[in-house]
């Protein structure tokens, strides 16, 4: 399943959009709950870099991370996805979050080697990072060090 198809499956309350930022690169993520926020943040990251996966066999990885709060966990999550790209040239199109609480995330991700990745990202930052409650759910702005 390609990213565009996966994104079509989510409703409009779960979304991401690129926003202007003076020095780095930023995007805003909206979702109805924390699980969807983490998934949309990953999809947004992949969309921004123009990721395309190679066809063929799919690769599954288990991810288990710990942090001190949801914001730190979100940064660790996205940086882990960047690490998979840097270390193994992998990107993921299927994301299943199996467990998520304030300090732990466990997920199963399935994807393939990347055939296209248009923009290098050094890391997801903590710059002005705050997950906020809105009338329609949750929202966070993520700043990427490029």
Buried (B, 14 or more C-beta within 10 A) or exposed (E): EEBEEBBEEBEEBBBBEEEEBEEBBBBBBBBBEBBBBBBBBBBBBBBBBEBBBEEEEEBEBEBEBEBEEBBBBBBBBBBBBBEBBBEEEBBBBEBEBEEBEEEEBBBBBBBBBBEEBEEEBEBBBEBEBEBEEEEEBBBBBBBBEB
